[in-house]
């Protein structure tokens, strides 16, 4: 829900400088790090971490639900 969070609250209110706001999710925080702070390397590293989290979740989901089994 990136668009809802970003358009309504902009991730705020910010409690401490350089930390995520109270309504930030990981994606909106990475966006702020990249395009507001200009720390593209840090944002790229966070993006890789998010990718591996999604990969692990997807793999676990596929194994538990047998979603890749062929139907007859």
WONOR-V88561 format. One record per pair of residues at least 4 apart in sequence whose C-alpha atoms are under 8 Angstrom apart, sorted by sequence separation. I is the first residue (numbers start at 1). J is the second residue. If there is no record, write none. Layout:
i = [I I]
j = [J J]
This chain:
i = [1 2 3 4 5 6 9 15 16 20 24 25 26 27 28 29 30 31 32 33 34 35 39 40 41 42 43 44 45 46 47 48 49 50 51 52 53 54 55 56 57 58 59 60 61 62 63 5 6 14 15 16 24 31 32 33 34 35 62 63 5 14 15 33 34 62 14 15 33 12 13 14 34 11 12 13 20 33 34 11 12 13 33 11 12 11 12 31 11 30 9 10 11 30 11 30 5 11 5 6 5 2 2]
j = [5 6 7 8 9 10 13 19 20 24 28 29 30 31 32 33 34 35 36 37 38 39 43 44 45 46 47 48 49 50 51 52 53 54 55 56 57 58 59 60 61 62 63 64 65 66 67 10 11 19 20 21 29 36 37 38 39 40 67 68 11 20 21 39 40 68 21 22 40 20 21 22 42 20 21 22 29 42 43 21 22 23 43 22 23 23 24 43 24 43 23 24 25 46 28 47 23 29 24 28 28 27 28]
